[in-house]
Amino acid sequence: MTKTIGKSIRRVDARGKVIGETLYSGDITMPNMAYMKILFARRPHALIKHIDTSAAEATEGVIAVFTAEDVPMNEYGLQIPDQPVLCDKVVRFVGDQVALVVAESEKIAAQARAKIIVDYEDLPVVTDPRESAKADALLLHADKESNIVQAHQIRKGDVETGFAEADVIVKAEMQTPFQEHAYLQPEAGVAYIDEDDGRVVVMAGGQWLKDEQHQVAHALGLSVEKVRILHPAIGGAFGGREDISVQIVLGLAAMRLHERGINRPVKIIWSREESIIGHSKRHPFYFKARWGATKDGNIVAAEIDATSDAGAYMYTSNKVLGNATLMVAGPYEIPNVKVDTRSAYTNNIPTGALRGFGAPQGAFLAEMMIGKLAEALDMDPVELRMKNILHEGSLMSVQTPLTGNATIDKVAERCAEEAGWENTKNGWMLTQEPKADEENPHLKRGIGFACGFKNTGFSFGYQENSWAKVEMHGDTEVERVVVHHGAAEVGQGTHTVIMQAAAEATGVSFDKVEFIGEDSDLGGDSGSSSASRMTFMALNSVKGAGERALAKWQDEEHPAIAEYKYLAPKTTPYEPETGKSTPNVAYGHCAQVADLEVDTETGHIHIHNMISTSDLGKAINPQQVVGQIEGGTLQMIGHTLMEDFIHNDGYVQTAELSTYLIPTVLDIPTNFKTVIVEYGDPNGPWGARGVGEMMTVPTSAAIVAAVHDATGVWFHEFPLTPERVLRGLGKI
């Protein structure tokens, strides 16, 4: 049997993307195509008194103008349908969509859009979720009882008893910022009516074929069978493309034109500015925390209050809050824990999933508090972690142990050793400190450690599942294997590892495997390419289908065709009063060390070394794993050091990549050291865990800890722009 699992097979989509053959959503052209532009509200909160589209409709070259009255079911949403497709009464953020213009060219559509007159009555703007969460706050959705979209609490032990036992108590208030996804390609797509069966066909980048199909069908008032979703190549996703952007309005335009006897494909490409104001961001969080420990380093109590900004609509705020609620106590066994969290509507841009979805925010709080406790105890920060870190069988804050192999202790130890810590008779100590630049005393060198864990899957009671079909063709020998799966390829190489799994399960060489996907007509629901779930769920489904097909083949059934729907172990939601739960199917474990230099004259920070250790169970494709870890780390380096999303009173001030800066090749650490640790997950396919988001978890805390080590200053918010660093150092 040819083994493909564990081999760094080249990505099957690499060549086409490198040489420019692969078509992304914005590259698609069709005969007789029309073009669409969207009128965004561009105000954070207002009543719509009247919309006058007459001048736009009279513009030469305009084919049609659509408003809310043209939408059959004017609602959508990934979690709950709380967002209008086109606003007819109220706009709640600057990116709310009000009208569509379809024309012979983009230029004409833009010119006509400018002629639409909307009579607005501005309403009070609420931008602070802490204010919005109050009982007497202005209600942003009239059909809701409050602005709180989700809330959780955890009660383990008794925190006041714990704090009474503590010799040291540290308190802090912190916040984490918005982050823009900064897709390689902004939102784009094409829709048309299929001439053969009259279906609405939408071609646009997304992360969940079946959910997109259901949402488009619902909003257009169609049966699911009357909508087909196709995924072209996707220029970056990071969780943001879970939420609908252009799919419904494209389908709406194609459908309404068809009803008027106009059978033309409709295309749209958002500008970068439209992408930034019109689609979700990473959730900001506001934290208050109090942690206590005994003088010998046992953490006895942790109390955390957290509020996140949901923005104008739900998106995935409930899932993000669930993750953050679990992560704020860190990967530590603490006997007394009290956590209160909530997410609240505001008139800011909606916030949704972004690589790690809640785990990086929660982990930042936990790792910062550990660092502060270590400083107060005059104890090495690694030593304090090792005294309290979860082991196999240890109880988390939710009073259940980590699912599967709990290897966070092993991963943290390995990372510390790689960075120069040693476990001496006096405990863990850093014995190989980075060398400072003696000739330039204004360049301060520091090292920071952080660790954490990242869930695989949507969790908290959702029944994780994934569908696959495998076909084996040939006469006496297998000539080819075809694997059908709905996984979205969002740049992480999932199609390649799915093909590796099909080869492994059927016992053929990789070159005999073909992949068919990115089409809602495929068959069953394969789930979303998000939540670090696809390797775990998809490969379990492909493994099951492949093994079934192989059994049929061995019974002389040629071709041998089998389907399989994988159902993961069940999880449970937080109990309302205590928070007790089995929240997740599996976890990946990670640790990171940042070794950096702070220029105390300019405020600039340069990372010399970034060391990462990750337990992903089994590396299906090691080269792709390294790419995911280093890519995720760099994304979080940008988040921590430079990505400064600025908005005032609901208006975005950084709506271009000239003002919202993301990392370039010049911002990469001098050295990346990526260490793969493999302790198989008992439920993972070939032992694999999820990896795509893992290294977003510790990065910010490791960097801020290193800056503290270099300067003696704790920064409680980021990004650590030069201005913020100099202000923290008292230089400005």
C-alpha positions in Angstrom: 0.0 0.0 0.0 1.3 3.4 -1.0 1.5 5.8 2.0 0.6 9.4 1.4 -0.2 10.5 4.9 2.7 12.4 6.4 4.2 13.4 3.0 4.8 16.9 1.8 3.0 16.4 -1.5 2.8 19.6 -3.6 -0.5 21.4 -3.5 -2.7 20.4 -6.5 -3.8 24.0 -7.0 -0.3 25.6 -6.8 0.7 25.7 -10.5 -2.5 27.2 -11.8 -2.4 30.0 -9.2 1.3 30.7 -9.7 1.1 31.0 -13.5 -2.2 32.8 -13.5 -4.4 30.1 -15.1 -6.7 29.8 -12.1 -9.8 32.0 -12.1 -10.8 33.9 -9.0 -14.2 35.4 -8.7 -13.2 38.7 -10.1 -11.6 37.0 -13.2 -14.8 35.4 -14.4 -16.2 36.8 -17.7 -19.3 35.6 -19.6 -20.9 36.7 -22.8 -23.3 39.7 -22.7 -22.4 40.3 -19.0 -23.9 43.2 -17.1 -22.3 45.0 -14.1 -23.5 45.9 -10.7 -22.7 48.5 -8.1 -24.2 48.7 -4.6 -25.3 51.9 -2.8 -24.0 51.6 0.7 -25.6 53.6 3.5 -22.4 55.3 4.5 -23.9 56.5 7.8 -23.9 54.4 11.0 -27.6 54.8 12.1 -30.5 56.4 10.4 -34.1 56.0 9.3 -34.8 55.8 5.6 -37.6 58.3 4.9 -37.6 57.9 1.1 -35.5 56.5 -1.8 -35.7 58.2 -5.2 -34.1 56.0 -8.0 -35.6 57.8 -11.0 -32.5 59.7 -12.0 -30.4 56.5 -11.8 -32.9 54.5 -13.8 -33.0 57.3 -16.5 -29.2 57.1 -17.0 -28.2 55.8 -20.4 -26.8 52.3 -20.1 -28.6 51.5 -16.9 -30.5 48.2 -17.1 -32.2 48.1 -13.7 -32.2 49.5 -10.2 -33.3 47.3 -7.3 -34.3 48.3 -3.7 -35.7 46.5 -0.7 -39.2 46.1 -2.3 -37.6 43.8 -4.9 -36.3 41.3 -2.3 -38.8 38.5 -1.7 -37.6 37.7 1.9 -35.5 40.6 3.1 -33.5 38.9 5.7 -30.4 36.8 6.1 -27.7 35.8 8.6 -25.3 32.9 9.3 -26.6 32.4 12.8 -29.9 34.3 12.9 -31.6 36.3 10.1 -31.2 39.7 11.7 -29.8 41.6 8.7 -31.8 43.0 5.7 -30.5 42.2 2.2 -31.4 45.8 1.2 -32.4 48.3 3.9 -35.9 49.9 3.6 -36.5 51.3 7.1 -33.3 51.5 9.2 -29.6 51.4 8.4 -27.4 50.3 11.4 -23.8 50.7 10.0 -22.0 52.4 7.3 -21.8 49.3 5.1 -25.6 48.5 5.1 -26.7 48.0 1.5 -29.6 50.2 0.3 -29.9 49.8 -3.5 -28.4 48.0 -6.5 -27.6 49.4 -9.9 -27.2 47.0 -12.9 -25.7 48.6 -16.0 -23.7 48.0 -19.2 -20.5 48.8 -17.5 -19.0 49.4 -14.0 -18.5 53.0 -14.9 -22.1 53.6 -15.8 -23.3 51.7 -12.8 -21.2 53.9 -10.5 -22.4 57.1 -12.2 -26.0 56.0 -11.8 -25.5 55.0 -8.2 -24.4 58.5 -7.4 -27.8 59.8 -8.7 -29.9 57.8 -6.2 -31.3 60.1 -3.6 -32.0 58.8 -0.1 -33.7 60.9 2.4 -32.3 59.9 5.8 -33.1 60.9 9.3 -30.0 60.4 11.4 -30.4 58.5 14.7 -28.2 58.4 17.8 -25.1 56.3 17.3 -23.9 53.7 19.8 -20.4 52.5 19.3 -19.2 51.3 22.8 -20.5 47.7 23.5 -20.1 48.3 27.2 -22.6 51.1 27.0 -24.8 49.2 24.5 -25.0 46.2 26.9 -26.6 48.3 29.6 -30.3 47.8 30.4 -31.2 51.4 29.6 -29.3 51.6 26.3 -30.9 52.7 23.1 -32.3 49.5 21.5 -30.7 49.0 18.1 -33.1 46.2 16.9 -36.7 46.9 17.8 -37.6 43.2 17.8 -35.0 42.4 20.5 -35.4 42.7 24.2 -31.9 44.1 24.6 -28.7 44.8 22.6 -27.0 41.7 24.1 -26.8 39.1 21.4 -25.3 36.4 23.6 -24.0 36.0 27.2 -22.3 33.3 29.2 -21.2 32.7 32.8 -18.9 30.2 34.4 -18.9 29.4 38.1 -16.3 26.9 39.3 -15.6 26.7 43.0 -15.9 30.0 44.9 -13.7 32.9 43.8 -13.9 34.9 47.0 -12.7 31.9 49.0 -9.9 31.6 46.5 -8.9 35.2 46.7 -8.8 34.9 50.5 -6.2 32.2 50.1 -4.1 34.2 47.7 -0.8 35.9 48.8 -0.7 37.9 45.6 -3.6 39.4 43.6 -3.3 41.3 40.3 -5.9 43.3 38.6 -6.0 44.7 35.1 -8.2 46.2 32.4 -7.3 45.3 28.8 -8.7 45.5 25.3 -8.1 43.8 22.0 -8.8 45.7 18.7 -10.7 45.2 15.5 -8.8 43.5 12.7 -9.5 43.6 8.9 -9.3 40.3 7.0 -7.5 42.1 4.1 -8.4 39.4 1.5 -6.1 39.1 -1.4 -9.2 39.6 -3.6 -12.1 41.7 -2.3 -15.6 40.3 -2.5 -16.6 39.5 -6.1 -18.8 37.2 -8.1 -21.1 36.5 -11.1 -24.7 35.2 -11.1 -26.9 34.0 -14.0 -29.9 31.9 -14.7 -29.2 28.5 -16.0 -30.9 28.1 -19.4 -31.5 24.4 -19.0 -33.2 24.3 -15.7 -34.0 27.9 -14.8 -31.9 27.8 -11.6 -30.2 30.8 -10.1 -26.4 30.1 -10.3 -24.0 32.2 -8.1 -20.3 32.0 -8.5 -18.5 33.7 -5.6 -15.9 32.9 -3.1 -17.3 31.4 0.1 -16.5 28.9 2.9 -19.7 26.8 3.2 -21.4 25.7 0.0 -24.6 24.4 1.5 -25.2 27.2 3.9 -24.7 29.8 1.2 -27.2 27.9 -0.9 -29.7 27.9 1.9 -29.3 31.6 2.6 -29.6 32.7 -1.0 -32.6 30.5 -1.5 -34.3 31.8 1.6 -33.8 35.5 0.7 -34.9 35.0 -2.9 -38.0 33.1 -1.8 -36.9 30.0 -3.7 -36.6 26.3 -2.9 -33.0 25.2 -2.2 -33.1 23.1 -5.4 -33.6 26.3 -7.4 -30.2 27.7 -6.3 -26.7 26.5 -7.2 -23.5 27.8 -5.6 -20.1 27.4 -7.3 -16.9 28.4 -5.6 -14.2 29.8 -7.9 -10.7 30.1 -6.5 -10.9 32.1 -3.2 -8.4 34.9 -2.6 -8.3 34.6 1.1 -11.1 33.9 3.6 -9.9 33.6 7.2 -13.4 33.1 8.5 -14.8 36.2 7.0 -16.3 34.6 3.9 -18.5 32.4 6.1 -20.8 35.4 6.1 -22.7 36.4 3.0 -21.5 39.5 1.1 -22.4 39.6 -2.6 -24.1 36.2 -3.1 -27.7 37.2 -2.4 -27.7 40.5 -4.3 -26.1 38.9 -7.3 -28.7 36.2 -7.3 -31.4 38.8 -6.8 -30.3 40.8 -9.8 -30.0 37.8 -12.1 -33.5 36.6 -11.0 -35.3 39.9 -11.3 -33.7 40.6 -14.7 -34.8 37.1 -15.9 -38.3 37.9 -14.8 -38.2 41.0 -17.1 -37.1 38.9 -20.0 -33.4 40.0 -19.6 -31.2 36.9 -19.5 -27.7 38.3 -18.8 -25.1 37.3 -16.2 -24.4 40.0 -13.6 -21.0 40.7 -12.2 -19.7 42.7 -9.2 -16.3 43.4 -7.7 -16.0 45.4 -4.6 -13.3 48.0 -4.2 -10.9 47.7 -1.3 -12.8 50.5 0.5 -16.1 48.7 0.0 -14.6 45.5 1.3 -13.3 47.2 4.4 -16.6 49.1 5.3 -19.0 46.4 4.0 -17.8 43.1 5.6 -17.0 41.8 9.0 -14.0 42.3 11.2 -12.3 40.6 14.2 -14.2 41.2 17.4 -12.8 43.8 19.8 -13.0 42.7 23.4 -13.0 44.7 26.6 -11.7 42.9 29.7 -11.6 43.4 33.4 -9.7 40.7 35.4 -8.5 39.8 38.8 -6.3 36.7 39.4 -4.8 35.5 42.7 -2.0 33.1 43.6 -0.2 31.7 46.6 3.4 32.7 47.2 4.6 29.3 46.0 2.9 29.9 42.6 -0.4 28.1 42.8 -3.1 30.1 41.0 -6.2 29.9 43.3 -8.7 32.2 41.7 -9.5 34.0 38.5 -12.3 36.4 37.9 -12.9 37.8 34.4 -15.5 40.1 32.9 -15.6 40.5 29.1 -17.6 42.4 26.6 -17.3 42.1 22.9 -18.5 44.4 20.1 -20.9 42.5 17.8 -21.4 45.4 15.5 -24.7 46.0 13.8 -25.7 42.3 13.3 -25.1 38.9 14.8 -22.8 37.2 12.1 -20.8 34.7 14.3 -20.7 36.7 17.5 -22.2 33.8 19.5 -19.5 31.4 18.4 -16.8 33.9 19.0 -18.0 34.6 22.4 -18.3 30.9 23.3 -14.6 30.4 22.4 -13.4 33.5 24.3 -15.4 32.5 27.4 -13.5 29.2 27.5 -10.1 30.7 26.7 -10.0 33.5 29.2 -9.0 31.2 32.0 -6.1 29.9 29.8 -4.8 26.3 29.7 -4.5 26.2 33.5 -6.2 24.2 36.3 -7.6 26.9 38.5 -9.9 25.7 41.4 -12.0 28.9 41.6 -13.2 30.6 38.5 -15.8 33.2 37.8 -16.4 34.4 34.2 -19.1 36.7 32.9 -19.1 37.5 29.2 -21.4 39.1 26.7 -21.5 40.4 23.1 -23.6 43.5 22.3 -24.9 45.1 19.2 -23.5 48.5 18.2 -23.5 50.8 15.2 -20.0 49.6 14.2 -19.2 47.3 11.3 -20.4 43.8 12.2 -17.8 41.5 13.6 -17.5 37.9 12.7 -15.1 35.0 12.4 -11.4 35.8 11.8 -8.8 33.1 12.2 -9.1 31.9 15.8 -12.5 33.4 16.3 -12.4 34.4 20.0 -9.5 32.2 21.1 -6.8 34.8 20.4 -8.7 37.5 22.4 -9.4 35.2 25.4 -5.8 33.8 25.3 -4.4 37.3 25.3 -6.2 38.1 28.6 -5.1 34.8 30.2 -1.5 35.0 29.2 -1.2 38.6 30.2 -2.6 37.8 33.7 -0.1 34.9 34.1 2.7 37.3 33.2 1.6 39.8 35.7 1.3 37.2 38.4 4.8 35.9 37.6 6.1 39.5 38.0 4.3 40.0 41.3 5.6 36.7 42.6 9.2 37.4 41.2 8.9 34.0 39.5 9.9 32.9 36.0 6.8 33.1 33.8 7.5 29.6 32.4 7.8 28.2 35.9 4.5 29.7 36.9 2.8 28.2 33.9 4.3 24.8 34.4 3.1 24.8 38.0 -0.5 25.3 36.9 -0.8 24.0 33.4 -3.5 21.4 32.5 -2.5 17.8 32.3 -4.4 14.7 31.1 -7.5 14.5 33.3 -7.2 18.1 34.6 -10.5 20.0 34.8 -10.9 23.2 32.8 -12.9 26.1 34.0 -16.0 24.3 32.6 -15.4 21.4 35.0 -14.6 18.8 32.3 -11.2 17.7 31.1 -9.7 18.5 27.7 -11.0 16.1 25.0 -8.5 13.7 23.6 -4.8 13.8 24.4 -4.2 16.8 26.7 -0.6 17.7 25.6 -0.4 21.4 26.3 2.2 20.6 29.1 4.4 18.7 26.6 4.1 21.4 24.0 4.9 24.2 26.4 7.9 22.4 27.7 9.2 21.8 24.2 8.8 25.4 23.2 10.6 26.7 26.4 13.5 24.3 25.8 13.8 25.4 22.2 14.0 29.0 23.4 16.7 28.5 26.0 14.7 27.6 29.2 15.9 24.7 31.3 14.1 22.8 34.0 16.6 23.1 36.8 16.5 21.9 40.4 15.2 25.4 41.2 12.5 25.2 38.6 12.3 26.5 35.0 14.8 29.2 34.3 15.9 31.1 31.2 19.6 30.2 30.8 20.2 31.5 27.3 19.0 35.1 27.1 19.1 37.0 23.8 22.1 39.3 23.4 21.5 43.0 23.7 23.1 45.5 21.3 25.7 47.0 23.6 26.7 49.7 21.0 23.1 50.9 20.8 21.7 51.1 24.3 18.4 52.5 22.9 17.7 49.1 21.3 16.2 47.0 24.1 16.0 43.2 23.7 13.3 41.1 25.3 11.8 37.6 25.2 8.2 36.6 25.8 6.5 33.2 26.2 2.8 32.3 25.7 0.8 29.2 25.2 -2.7 28.0 24.7 -5.1 25.6 23.0 -7.5 26.0 20.0 -10.7 24.1 19.5 -11.5 22.0 16.4 -15.1 22.6 15.2 -18.1 24.8 16.0 -18.7 23.2 19.4 -21.1 24.0 22.2 -23.7 21.5 21.2 -23.4 21.7 17.4 -23.4 18.2 15.9 -20.2 18.3 13.8 -20.5 16.3 10.6 -19.0 16.0 7.1 -20.0 14.2 3.9 -17.8 12.6 1.3 -18.1 10.2 -1.6 -15.3 8.0 -3.1 -15.4 6.1 -6.4 -12.9 3.4 -7.4 -12.7 2.8 -11.2 -11.0 0.1 -13.2 -11.2 -3.5 -14.5 -9.0 -5.7 -12.5 -6.8 -3.0 -11.0 -7.7 0.4 -9.7 -7.1 2.9 -12.5 -8.4 6.0 -10.8 -10.1 7.1 -7.6 -12.5 10.0 -7.6 -13.2 11.8 -4.3 -16.2 14.1 -4.0 -16.2 16.7 -1.2 -17.7 20.1 -0.6 -14.7 21.6 1.2 -13.8 25.1 0.2 -10.2 25.6 -0.8 -9.4 28.9 0.9 -5.6 28.7 0.4 -4.8 26.2 3.1 -4.4 23.2 0.8 -7.4 21.3 1.9 -8.1 19.7 -1.5 -4.6 18.3 -1.5 -4.9 16.6 1.9 -8.4 15.3 1.0 -6.8 13.6 -2.0 -4.0 12.3 0.2 -6.7 10.8 2.5 -8.5 9.2 -0.4 -5.2 7.7 -1.6 -4.4 6.4 1.8 -7.9 5.0 2.5 -8.1 3.1 -0.9 -4.5 2.1 -1.1 -3.6 3.8 -4.3 -0.9 6.2 -5.3 -1.6 9.9 -5.1 -1.4 10.4 -8.8 -4.5 8.2 -9.3 -6.7 10.4 -7.3 -9.1 13.0 -8.8 -11.0 15.7 -6.8 -14.5 17.0 -7.5 -15.8 19.8 -5.4 -16.7 23.5 -5.0 -20.3 22.8 -6.2 -23.5 22.7 -4.2 -24.7 20.0 -6.6 -22.2 17.5 -5.2 -24.4 15.7 -2.8 -24.3 15.9 1.0 -23.1 18.8 3.3 -19.4 18.7 3.9 -19.5 21.7 6.2 -17.6 24.9 6.5 -13.9 25.4 5.9 -13.4 27.2 9.2 -13.0 26.6 12.9 -9.9 24.4 12.3 -12.3 21.7 11.4 -11.8 20.7 7.8 -8.8 18.4 8.2 -10.4 16.7 11.2 -14.0 16.4 9.8 -13.2 16.1 6.0 -10.6 13.5 6.4 -12.7 11.4 8.7 -15.5 11.5 6.1 -13.1 10.7 3.2 -11.5 7.9 5.3 -14.9 6.4 6.0 -16.0 6.6 2.3 -12.7 5.3 1.0 -12.7 2.3 3.4 -16.3 1.5 2.3 -15.4 1.8 -1.4 -12.3 -0.4 -0.8 -14.4 -3.1 0.8 -16.8 -3.1 -2.2 -13.9 -3.3 -4.6 -12.4 -6.2 -2.7 -15.9 -7.9 -3.1 -15.5 -7.5 -6.9 -17.9 -4.6 -7.2 -16.4 -2.5 -10.0 -16.7 0.4 -10.0 -16.9 0.7 -6.3 -18.8 3.7 -5.0 -19.5 4.7 -1.4 -20.7 7.6 0.6 -20.0 8.4 4.2 -21.2 11.0 6.6 -18.9 11.5 9.6 -20.5 12.4 12.9 -18.1 13.7 15.5 -18.4 13.0 19.2 -21.1 15.2 20.7 -20.5 18.4 22.6 -22.7 20.3 25.0 -23.5 24.0 25.5 -22.7 25.9 28.6 -25.1 25.2 31.4 -26.7 28.6 32.1 -25.8 28.9 35.8 -22.4 27.1 36.1 -21.1 27.0 32.5 -20.4 23.3 32.9 -20.0 21.7 29.5 -18.0 19.4 27.2 -17.5 22.3 24.7 -15.4 20.9 22.0 -14.6 17.8 19.9 -10.8 18.2 20.0 -8.1 20.7 20.6 -4.8 21.6 19.1 -2.1 22.7 21.6 0.5 25.4 21.0 3.2 27.6 22.5 5.3 30.4 21.2 8.3 32.5 22.1 8.9 36.0 20.7 12.5 37.4 20.8 12.4 41.0 19.8 14.0 44.4 19.9 12.4 47.7 20.8 13.8 50.9 19.5 13.1 53.3 22.4 13.9 56.3 20.3 11.4 55.6 17.4 9.0 53.1 19.0 9.6 50.5 16.3 9.7 46.8 17.2 11.6 44.2 15.2 11.2 40.5 15.9 14.4 38.6 15.6 13.2 35.1 16.4 9.7 33.5 16.6 9.7 30.0 17.9 6.5 28.0 17.6 5.6 24.5 18.8 2.3 22.9 17.8 0.7 19.5 18.5 -1.5 18.8 15.6 -1.8 15.0 16.3 -0.4 13.9 12.9 0.9 16.2 10.2 -0.9 15.0 7.1 1.2 17.3 4.9 4.1 18.7 6.9 5.1 21.5 4.4 1.6 22.8 4.4 1.5 22.6 8.2 4.6 24.9 8.4 3.0 27.3 6.0 -0.2 27.5 8.1 1.7 28.0 11.3 4.0 30.7 9.9 1.2 32.4 8.0 -1.0 32.5 11.0 1.8 33.9 13.1 2.6 36.6 10.6 -1.1 37.5 10.4 -1.1 38.0 14.2 2.2 39.9 14.2 0.4 42.4 11.9 -2.6 42.5 14.3 -0.3 43.1 17.3 2.1 45.6 15.8 0.6 47.6 13.0 -3.0 46.9 11.9 -4.7 49.9 13.4 -8.4 49.9 12.5 -9.6 53.4 13.3 -13.2 54.5 13.4 -15.0 57.5 15.0 -18.7 57.5 15.7 -19.2 54.6 13.4 -17.3 56.0 10.5 -14.2 54.2 9.3 -11.1 56.3 9.0 -8.8 53.5 7.7 -10.8 52.2 4.7 -7.8 51.7 2.3 -4.6 49.6 2.6 -2.7 52.9 2.4 -4.1 53.8 5.9 -4.7 50.3 7.3 -1.3 48.7 7.1 -0.7 45.0 6.9 2.6 43.1 7.1 4.9 42.9 4.1 8.0 40.8 3.4 10.0 43.4 5.4 8.0 42.7 8.5 8.7 39.0 8.7 10.8 37.9 11.7 14.4 37.4 11.0 14.0 33.8 11.9 11.0 31.5 12.1 11.5 28.2 14.0 8.6 25.9 13.6 8.5 22.7 15.6 5.8 20.1 14.8 4.8 17.9 17.8 2.7 14.8 17.1 0.6 13.2 19.7 -2.3 11.5 17.9 -5.9 12.6 18.7 -8.0 9.4 19.4 -10.8 10.7 17.2 -8.7 12.4 14.5 -8.2 10.9 11.1 -4.8 9.1 11.4 -4.6 11.0 14.7 -4.7 14.5 13.1 -6.0 17.6 14.8 -6.8 21.0 13.3 -4.0 23.4 12.7 -5.1 26.4 10.6 -5.9 28.7 13.5 -3.7 27.4 16.3 -0.8 29.8 16.0 -3.2 32.8 16.2 -3.7 32.0 19.8 -0.4 32.9 21.7 1.2 35.4 19.3 -0.1 38.7 20.7 0.6 37.8 24.3 4.1 36.5 23.5 5.0 39.8 21.7 3.6 42.0 24.5 5.4 39.9 27.1 8.6 40.3 25.2 8.1 44.1 25.0 7.6 44.2 28.7 10.8 42.1 29.2 12.6 44.7 27.1 11.2 47.9 28.5 9.6 47.0 31.9 6.2 48.4 30.6 3.0 46.4 30.2 0.8 47.4 27.3 -2.8 46.6 27.9 -4.0 47.3 24.4 -2.6 47.0 20.9 -1.5 47.3 18.1 1.9 48.4 19.3 2.4 51.2 16.8 5.4 53.4 17.3 3.2 56.1 18.6 1.6 53.8 21.2 5.0 52.4 22.2 6.5 55.8 22.7 3.5 57.0 24.7 3.8 53.9 26.9 7.5 54.6 27.5 6.7 58.2 28.4 8.5 59.6 25.4 5.6 61.6 24.1 
